[in-house]
Amino acid sequence: MTAALIVVFVAAYAAIAMEEPLKINKSATALVGAELLWTVYALSNANPLQVDEQLDESLVATAQIAFFLVGAMTVVEVVDAHDGFAVITSRLKARTLATLTIFISFVTFFLSAVLDNLTTTIVMVSLLGRLLRHRRDRLMLTGMVVISANAGGAWSPIGDVTTTMLWIGGQVTTVPIISRLILPSLANMLLPLGVVAWALRGRPIVAPENAGVFSATVEETTSFERNLMFALGLLTLLAVPVFKAVTHLPPFLGILFGLGILWTVGDLVHRDKDLPTRQRVTIAQALTRIDMGAIVFFTGILLAVATLEHAGVLTALARWLDAEIGRLDVIVFVFGLLSAVIDNVPMVAAAMGMYDLGTHPPDSFLWEFMAYCTGTGGSILIIGSAAGVAAMGAEKIDFVWYLRRFTLLALIGYLAGAATYIIQQEVLGQVVLA
């Protein structure tokens, strides 16, 4: 049974990694892989009741993450439908590309911690299209957006799906993950930013023809409505960790509660408008724009990895890594590098199955360093993160171009952040390497 499970999982993993050449959506591959794995496991297990119980347990854990992501994505889509992000971007005051790069990178870093790195990347790349005429300038800033978004998402429980998984699973908690990863994540961004800003120094901003810096507006919304929905959306996202800490209820309940309030306020604000106008800005319409393909992919991957966990494959892998490598910091560091080639979601899902909370309690070195490494390691290659793939599609970034221009910068940032975290924890006396 074990050999069959490994073969099916590796085949599904390879198909996911080769999504572009195969022309098969990775969400479809993840679903087929999960179904085949559970089928093989069920047919090989003589206790059907045990399989049902394990499947129910895995489904509950997976559904909590899926519901949370649906709620968070919908909140962001509502804010975007009201052009709420102009509240931040309209305050831009820059005359050179270097200054613009610094501004965009810091906004992306902190915005991705509140929203998520994928959504923030899409928003910022769209903004760059309205700011810059020359594609070569947009590409340089887009590369920094990818690095900044992944760095910003790593230190927040709602900033990156992998950190969210660890947060919902109880491996990390809000205050420690923020306080201990913000400096390493900043180091991850600042080194590449310094190099790029230096390279762009003195070059002026060339805006698109016949376009003001922030000429895009949404006719259906007023300034009051944009500010209101932006503030409510931001408050909803920020309140979720507080909700979890106070009530000890799963985060998906907090985000759905906030979504219900946002929905109610939105309907009240637009109640006197005609039906076509209301439909363009309501949450019902926002639900049709969220990336359900990503939700399906996460669901398939988590269910697939859960099979390996229940079959004992991940436990055996953890023992092998401990025996062959021995050092926990090196193991996690390698996980982060692999995230540049393989999606970081299954990497974290596998780690959560490999190591138990009894041996590695919440907020321990393993889980925090895992959040940093898998969250930022994907920046090393353009295909290594959802943010990179989104930027690649939006600006048609060539894989080799990113490899030549940003891979080394992202790797330097990754190393700097990892070193910062380890030194920081050694100073605090909290590093456990074996």
C-alpha positions in Angstrom: 0.0 0.0 0.0 2.7 2.5 1.0 4.5 2.1 -2.4 1.2 2.6 -4.3 0.4 5.7 -2.3 3.9 7.2 -2.9 3.7 6.5 -6.7 0.3 8.1 -7.0 1.3 11.2 -4.9 4.5 11.7 -6.8 2.7 11.4 -10.2 0.1 13.9 -9.1 2.8 16.2 -7.8 4.7 16.0 -11.1 1.6 16.8 -13.0 0.9 19.8 -10.8 4.5 21.1 -11.3 4.2 20.6 -15.1 0.8 22.3 -15.3 1.9 24.6 -18.2 3.5 22.0 -20.6 0.7 19.5 -19.9 -2.0 22.1 -20.3 -3.9 20.5 -17.4 -5.2 22.7 -14.6 -3.5 21.9 -11.3 -6.8 22.0 -9.5 -8.1 19.1 -11.6 -4.8 17.2 -10.9 -5.1 17.8 -7.2 -8.7 16.5 -7.1 -7.8 13.3 -9.1 -4.8 12.7 -7.0 -6.7 13.1 -3.7 -9.5 10.7 -4.9 -7.0 8.1 -6.1 -5.0 8.3 -2.9 -8.1 7.8 -0.7 -9.3 5.0 -2.9 -6.0 3.1 -2.7 -5.9 3.7 1.1 -9.5 2.6 1.6 -9.0 -0.6 -0.5 -5.8 -1.5 1.4 -7.3 -0.9 4.9 -9.2 -3.7 6.5 -11.1 -1.3 8.8 -13.6 0.8 6.8 -14.9 2.5 9.9 -11.4 3.8 10.7 -11.0 5.2 7.2 -14.4 7.0 7.5 -13.4 8.5 10.8 -10.0 9.6 9.4 -11.7 11.1 6.3 -14.2 13.0 8.4 -11.3 14.4 10.5 -9.4 15.5 7.4 -12.5 17.0 5.8 -13.2 19.1 8.9 -9.6 20.5 8.9 -9.7 21.1 5.2 -13.1 22.8 5.2 -12.0 25.2 7.9 -9.2 26.5 5.7 -11.4 26.6 2.5 -14.2 28.5 4.3 -11.7 31.0 5.6 -10.2 31.6 2.2 -13.6 32.0 0.6 -14.5 34.6 3.2 -11.2 36.5 3.0 -11.2 36.5 -0.8 -14.8 37.8 -0.9 -14.0 40.7 1.5 -11.1 41.7 -0.7 -13.2 41.6 -3.8 -15.8 43.8 -2.3 -13.2 46.4 -1.3 -11.8 46.2 -4.8 -15.2 46.6 -6.4 -15.6 49.9 -4.6 -12.1 51.0 -5.6 -11.2 51.0 -1.9 -7.5 50.5 -2.5 -7.3 54.0 -3.9 -7.5 55.1 -0.3 -3.8 53.9 0.0 -2.5 54.3 -3.6 -3.9 57.9 -4.0 -1.3 59.0 -1.4 1.6 58.2 -3.7 4.0 61.0 -4.1 7.1 60.0 -6.1 9.1 61.5 -9.0 11.7 58.8 -9.6 11.6 55.1 -10.2 13.7 54.5 -7.2 11.4 56.4 -4.9 8.4 54.7 -6.5 10.0 51.3 -6.0 10.5 51.9 -2.3 7.0 53.2 -1.9 5.4 50.3 -3.8 7.5 47.7 -2.0 6.6 48.9 1.5 2.9 49.3 0.7 3.0 45.7 -0.8 4.8 44.4 2.3 2.3 45.7 4.8 -0.8 45.3 2.6 -0.1 41.7 1.9 0.0 41.0 5.7 -3.5 42.3 6.0 -5.0 41.0 2.8 -2.9 38.2 1.3 0.1 38.1 -1.0 -1.8 36.9 -4.1 -4.5 39.6 -3.9 -2.0 42.3 -3.1 0.2 41.3 -6.0 -2.8 41.6 -8.4 -3.8 45.0 -7.0 -0.2 46.4 -7.2 0.5 45.1 -10.7 -2.7 46.7 -11.8 -1.6 49.9 -10.2 1.7 49.8 -12.0 0.0 49.5 -15.3 -1.7 52.9 -14.6 1.5 54.5 -13.4 4.2 53.5 -15.8 4.3 53.6 -19.6 7.4 51.6 -20.3 7.2 47.8 -19.9 10.8 47.5 -18.8 10.0 49.8 -15.8 6.9 47.8 -14.9 8.8 44.5 -15.0 11.4 45.7 -12.6 8.9 47.0 -10.1 6.7 43.9 -10.5 9.7 41.7 -9.6 10.0 43.6 -6.3 6.2 43.3 -5.8 6.5 39.5 -5.9 9.4 39.5 -3.3 7.6 42.1 -1.1 4.2 40.3 -1.2 5.7 37.0 -0.2 7.8 38.5 2.5 4.8 40.5 3.8 2.5 37.5 3.8 4.9 35.3 5.8 4.7 37.1 9.1 1.0 37.5 9.3 -1.5 34.7 10.1 -3.8 35.9 7.3 -1.1 37.1 4.8 -0.1 33.8 3.2 -2.1 30.6 2.8 0.7 28.5 4.4 0.9 30.7 7.5 -2.9 30.6 7.6 -2.7 26.8 7.6 -0.3 26.8 10.5 -2.4 29.3 12.4 -5.6 27.4 11.9 -3.9 24.1 12.7 -2.6 25.6 16.0 1.1 25.4 15.1 1.5 29.2 15.4 -0.4 32.0 17.2 -1.0 35.6 16.3 1.3 37.7 18.5 4.4 35.4 18.4 4.3 34.9 14.6 4.0 38.6 14.0 6.6 39.7 16.5 9.2 37.1 15.6 8.9 37.0 11.8 8.5 40.7 10.9 12.2 41.5 11.2 13.3 38.4 9.1 10.6 39.2 6.6 11.8 42.8 6.4 15.4 41.6 5.9 14.1 39.4 3.1 12.7 42.4 1.3 15.2 45.1 2.1 18.3 43.6 0.5 16.7 43.1 -2.9 15.0 46.5 -2.6 18.2 48.2 -1.9 19.8 46.7 -5.0 16.8 47.5 -7.3 16.4 51.0 -6.0 20.1 51.7 -6.5 19.9 50.4 -10.1 16.9 52.6 -10.8 18.2 55.8 -9.1 17.8 59.0 -11.1 15.4 57.5 -13.7 12.2 59.5 -14.0 8.6 58.1 -13.8 7.1 58.1 -17.3 3.3 57.9 -17.0 1.1 56.4 -19.7 -0.1 58.8 -22.4 -3.4 60.6 -21.7 -3.7 59.1 -18.3 -3.4 60.7 -14.8 -1.7 58.9 -12.1 -5.0 57.9 -10.5 -7.5 58.5 -13.2 -9.4 55.3 -12.9 -12.6 55.6 -10.9 -15.6 53.5 -10.3 -18.8 55.3 -11.3 -21.0 53.3 -9.1 -19.3 54.4 -5.8 -18.8 57.7 -4.1 -15.8 58.7 -2.0 -17.7 58.0 1.2 -18.6 54.5 0.0 -15.0 53.7 -1.0 -13.7 54.8 2.4 -16.5 53.1 4.3 -16.0 49.7 2.5 -12.2 49.9 2.7 -12.4 50.6 6.4 -14.9 47.8 7.1 -13.0 45.3 5.0 -9.8 46.1 6.7 -11.4 46.0 10.1 -13.0 42.6 9.2 -9.7 41.1 8.3 -7.8 42.5 11.3 -10.6 41.4 13.7 -10.3 37.7 12.8 -7.2 37.0 15.0 -8.8 38.9 17.8 -12.0 36.9 17.4 -10.0 33.6 17.6 -8.1 34.7 20.6 -11.2 35.9 22.6 -13.7 33.2 21.6 -11.3 30.3 20.9 -13.5 29.5 17.9 -12.1 28.6 14.4 -11.0 31.6 12.3 -13.5 30.8 9.5 -16.4 31.7 11.8 -14.8 35.1 12.4 -14.3 35.9 8.8 -17.8 34.7 7.9 -19.2 36.8 10.7 -17.4 39.9 9.4 -18.4 39.1 5.8 -22.1 39.0 7.0 -21.7 42.5 8.5 -20.0 43.8 5.4 -22.7 42.3 3.2 -25.4 44.0 5.4 -23.8 47.4 5.3 -23.2 47.1 1.6 -26.9 46.4 0.9 -28.0 49.3 3.1 -25.5 51.7 1.4 -26.7 50.8 -2.1 -30.4 50.1 -1.4 -31.6 53.2 -3.2 -29.6 52.6 -6.4 -31.0 50.8 -9.5 -30.6 47.1 -9.8 -27.8 46.9 -12.4 -25.6 49.3 -10.3 -26.2 47.4 -7.1 -25.4 44.1 -8.7 -21.9 45.4 -9.8 -20.8 46.2 -6.3 -22.6 43.8 -4.0 -21.0 40.8 -2.2 -23.2 38.5 -4.3 -21.3 39.7 -7.4 -18.0 39.5 -5.5 -18.6 35.9 -4.8 -18.5 35.2 -8.6 -15.1 36.8 -8.9 -13.1 34.9 -6.2 -10.6 32.4 -7.4 -12.5 29.1 -6.8 -9.9 27.2 -8.8 -7.4 28.1 -6.0 -9.8 26.9 -3.3 -10.4 23.6 -5.1 -6.6 23.2 -5.5 -6.0 23.7 -1.8 -8.8 21.3 -1.0 -7.4 18.6 -3.2 -3.8 19.0 -2.0 -4.8 19.0 1.7 -6.9 15.9 1.3 -4.2 14.2 -0.7 -1.5 14.9 2.0 -3.9 13.8 4.7 -3.9 10.3 3.2 -0.2 10.1 3.5 -0.4 11.3 7.1 -3.0 8.6 8.1 -1.0 5.9 6.3 2.1 6.8 8.3 4.2 7.8 5.3 4.9 11.3 6.6 5.9 10.1 10.0 8.4 7.7 8.3 9.7 10.6 6.2 10.2 12.8 9.2 12.2 10.0 10.9 14.3 9.6 7.8 15.1 13.3 7.5 16.0 13.4 11.2 18.3 10.5 10.7 20.0 11.7 7.5 20.1 15.4 8.1 19.6 15.7 11.8 19.4 19.5 12.1 15.9 21.0 12.1 17.0 24.3 10.8 18.6 22.7 7.7 15.5 20.5 7.1 13.2 23.6 7.2 15.6 25.6 5.1 15.5 22.9 2.4 11.7 22.9 2.6 11.8 26.6 1.7 14.1 26.1 -1.2 11.8 23.3 -2.5 8.9 25.8 -2.3 10.6 27.7 -5.2 10.0 24.6 -7.4 7.0 22.9 -5.8 4.0 24.7 -4.5 4.4 25.7 -0.8 0.9 24.5 0.2 1.7 20.8 0.0 5.1 21.4 1.5 3.5 22.9 4.7 0.7 20.4 4.7 3.3 17.6 4.6 5.3 19.2 7.4 2.1 19.5 9.5 1.7 15.7 9.1 5.3 14.9 9.7 5.8 16.6 13.0 3.3 16.6 15.9 2.5 19.3 18.4 3.5 17.1 21.3 7.1 17.1 20.2 7.1 20.6 18.7 4.5 22.7 20.6 2.8 25.9 19.2 5.1 28.8 18.4 8.3 26.7 18.5 11.2 27.1 16.2 10.1 24.5 13.7 6.7 26.1 12.9 7.8 29.7 12.9 10.9 29.0 10.7 8.7 26.9 8.5 6.3 29.8 8.0 9.2 32.1 7.0 11.0 29.6 4.7 8.0 28.3 2.8 6.4 31.7 2.6 9.4 33.5 1.1 11.3 30.7 -0.6 8.7 30.8 -3.5 10.1 34.2 -4.5 13.3 32.6 -5.8 11.6 31.5 -9.0 8.7 33.2 -10.6 6.7 30.0 -10.6 7.4 29.3 -6.9 4.4 31.2 -5.4 0.9 32.2 -6.2 2.0 35.8 -6.2 4.7 35.1 -8.8 2.4 33.2 -11.0 -0.2 36.0 -10.9 2.5 38.6 -11.8 3.8 36.3 -14.5 0.3 36.1 -16.1 -0.5 39.8 -15.7 2.7 41.2 -17.2 3.7 38.2 -19.3 7.0 37.9 -17.4 9.4 35.4 -19.0 10.7 32.7 -16.7 14.3 33.2 -17.9 14.0 37.0 -17.5 13.0 36.6 -13.8 15.7 34.0 -13.3 18.4 36.3 -14.6 17.1 39.5 -12.9 15.6 38.5 -9.6 16.4 34.9 -8.6 19.8 35.8 -7.1 18.3 38.8 -5.4 15.4 36.7 -3.9 17.9 34.1 -2.8 20.0 36.7 -1.0 16.9 38.1 0.7 15.9 34.5 1.7 19.3 33.8 3.2 19.3 37.2 5.0 15.9 36.6 6.5 16.7 33.1 7.6 19.9 34.3 9.3 18.0 37.1 10.9 15.5 34.7 12.4 18.1 32.3 13.7 20.2 35.0 15.3 17.1 36.6 16.8 16.0 33.3 18.3 19.5 32.5 19.6 19.6 35.9 21.3 16.2 35.1 22.9 17.4 31.6 23.8 14.6 29.8 21.9 16.3 28.0 19.1 16.0 24.2 19.0 17.9 22.7 16.1 17.6 19.0 16.8 
